[in-house]
Amino acid sequence: MAAPTTSRLHRRLLPALPSCTPRAPSFSAPSVQGPSRRPTSRLYCSSPPVGAPPSGKGGEYRPSFADDFLLAFFRAKMVEEVGWDSQKPGYDGLIEVANRLMVKGKSASETEQSAVRVLQALFPPLLLVLFKALLAPIANGQLASMMVARATALSCQWLMGTCSVNSVTLPNGKSLSSGVFVEKCKYLEESKCLGICINTCKLPTQTFFKDHMGVDLYMEPNFEDYSCQFNFGVPPPPPDTDKALKEPCLDICTNARRRRELGSSGGPDGLCPQV
């Protein structure tokens, strides 16, 4: 029995590659010094580079197989911390586990510490130790800040949505490409809760990068358009001056809407009681 030809193998293999599309064979003109080249088929992956808007309606980020794996891995670590899992699949289930993480904590500080442990569990312990000891001190932390900014933009779009690396102003006034801008945070939009954003994302993420990677981080979520600015290399302000901690409950928050219907505003000045 004859072996399958190259084109026949392509037809068998290509349907199994979800993000790649074949281009038409390219032929080179015959050379005067030798025979012409054989026709070749090339595969071009459709994943957009960091900073480039992904294809799709409204700039919506379309998860890949790798994104699905990262979501499942992150959810598994969160389930280990919470001790409970949702029956819902995918991202909806992740949000329910995040809600349970909020309920489990007896205080905002306890919830933050739980979320920090989840972030730690995502990395090999030795990697965090070596990064903080060897890379974080270089150039006053500027190299590490740029590295983690690019790693965040590359690996976290499945969680936050479309994001890109941008420049931020450091405390010394210098501009550095160590920022990440999230166009519309999916985690905030799907959770519909300012408390979940603050206690399971913003504060623990800032603490994790500072304490376990040696990199300052100040996150600025915008609760009007759901965008978020990551400022790596910039220390966060004291809690009493951090404007994100002074925001009222979101209009889309189901708990806040229920409190309004019962005639209660929650915390002082309508602040989220879970912050």
URRANOR-V638149 format. One record per residue. N is the residue number from 0. RES is the residue in three letters. NEAR is the number of other ideal C-beta (glycine too) atoms within 10 Angstrom. D_FIRST is the distance of its C-alpha to the first C-alpha in whole Angstrom. Layout:
n = (N N)
res = (RES RES)
near = (NEAR NEAR)
d_first = (D_FIRST D_FIRST)
//
This chain:
n = (0 1 2 3 4 5 6 7 8 9 10 11 12 13 14 15 16 17 18 19 20 21 22 23 24 25 26 27 28 29 30 31 32 33 34 35 36 37 38 39 40 41 42 43 44 45 46 47 48 49 50 51 52 53 54 55 56 57 58 59 60 61 62 63 64 65 66 67 68 69 70 71 72 73 74 75 76 77 78 79 80 81 82 83 84 85 86 87 88 89 90 91 92 93 94 95 96 97 98 99 100 101 102 103 104 105 106 107 108 109 110 111 112 113 114 115 116 117 118 119 120 121 122 123 124 125 126 127 128 129 130 131 132 133 134 135 136 137 138 139 140 141 142 143 144 145 146 147 148 149 150 151 152 153 154 155 156 157 158 159 160 161 162 163 164 165 166 167 168 169 170 171 172 173 174 175 176 177 178 179 180 181 182 183 184 185 186 187 188 189 190 191 192 193 194 195 196 197 198 199 200 201 202 203 204 205 206 207 208 209 210 211 212 213 214 215 216 217 218 219 220 221 222 223 224 225 226 227 228 229 230 231 232 233 234 235 236 237 238 239 240 241 242 243 244 245 246 247 248 249 250 251 252 253 254 255 256 257 258 259 260 261 262 263 264 265 266 267 268 269 270 271 272 273 274)
res = (MET ALA ALA PRO THR THR SER ARG LEU HIS ARG ARG LEU LEU PRO ALA LEU PRO SER CYS THR PRO ARG ALA PRO SER PHE SER ALA PRO SER VAL GLN GLY PRO SER ARG ARG PRO THR SER ARG LEU TYR CYS SER SER PRO PRO VAL GLY ALA PRO PRO SER GLY LYS GLY GLY GLU TYR ARG PRO SER PHE ALA ASP ASP PHE LEU LEU ALA PHE PHE ARG ALA LYS MET VAL GLU GLU VAL GLY TRP ASP SER GLN LYS PRO GLY TYR ASP GLY LEU ILE GLU VAL ALA ASN ARG LEU MET VAL LYS GLY LYS SER ALA SER GLU THR GLU GLN SER ALA VAL ARG VAL LEU GLN ALA LEU PHE PRO PRO LEU LEU LEU VAL LEU PHE LYS ALA LEU LEU ALA PRO ILE ALA ASN GLY GLN LEU ALA SER MET MET VAL ALA ARG ALA THR ALA LEU SER CYS GLN TRP LEU MET GLY THR CYS SER VAL ASN SER VAL THR LEU PRO ASN GLY LYS SER LEU SER SER GLY VAL PHE VAL GLU LYS CYS LYS TYR LEU GLU GLU SER LYS CYS LEU GLY ILE CYS ILE ASN THR CYS LYS LEU PRO THR GLN THR PHE PHE LYS ASP HIS MET GLY VAL ASP LEU TYR MET GLU PRO ASN PHE GLU ASP TYR SER CYS GLN PHE ASN PHE GLY VAL PRO PRO PRO PRO PRO ASP THR ASP LYS ALA LEU LYS GLU PRO CYS LEU ASP ILE CYS THR ASN ALA ARG ARG ARG ARG GLU LEU GLY SER SER GLY GLY PRO ASP GLY LEU CYS PRO GLN VAL)
near = (3 4 7 11 9 12 11 10 11 14 12 10 12 13 7 7 12 9 13 15 11 14 11 8 12 10 11 10 7 10 9 5 5 7 7 10 12 9 12 11 13 10 13 9 10 12 12 15 8 16 12 10 12 15 11 11 6 6 12 14 20 15 14 16 10 12 17 13 12 18 17 13 12 19 21 12 15 24 18 12 17 20 8 13 16 18 7 12 10 13 17 11 17 23 20 16 21 25 18 18 21 19 11 14 19 8 9 18 11 12 24 22 14 19 26 20 15 22 20 15 15 14 14 8 10 8 10 18 13 12 18 18 10 11 17 21 12 11 11 13 20 16 16 25 26 19 18 22 26 16 12 23 22 13 14 18 23 18 19 24 23 22 25 16 19 16 13 21 13 20 9 8 6 12 10 21 14 28 25 26 18 26 18 19 23 20 22 26 14 15 23 19 25 25 22 25 27 24 26 26 23 27 25 21 18 22 17 22 23 16 13 17 24 17 24 21 25 19 23 17 22 15 19 9 9 20 18 25 17 29 23 29 26 21 13 19 12 8 11 7 9 18 9 21 18 12 19 16 25 22 11 15 21 10 16 23 14 10 17 15 8 7 6 11 14 17 14 7 8 14 17 24 16 20 21)
d_first = (0 4 7 9 12 15 17 14 15 19 19 18 20 23 24 25 27 31 33 31 30 28 29 28 27 29 29 32 34 33 35 37 36 32 29 29 27 24 24 24 25 27 28 32 34 36 39 42 44 47 50 48 48 45 44 45 48 51 50 48 46 43 41 38 36 38 41 40 40 43 45 44 44 48 49 48 50 53 52 53 56 57 56 55 52 52 50 49 46 45 48 51 50 51 54 55 55 57 60 60 60 63 65 64 66 70 70 69 69 67 64 64 64 61 59 59 58 55 54 55 52 50 50 50 53 53 52 55 57 56 55 59 60 58 58 60 63 62 64 66 63 62 58 57 59 56 53 54 54 51 49 51 50 46 46 49 48 46 50 52 50 50 52 53 54 58 61 64 67 68 71 72 72 69 66 62 59 59 59 56 57 56 56 56 56 54 55 59 58 56 58 61 64 65 66 62 62 65 64 60 59 62 64 62 60 63 63 60 60 63 63 60 59 62 61 64 63 65 63 65 63 65 66 66 63 61 60 60 61 60 62 61 64 66 68 69 72 75 74 77 76 73 73 70 71 74 72 73 70 68 69 65 66 66 68 71 71 72 74 76 76 78 80 79 78 76 77 80 80 77 75 72 73 70 70)
//
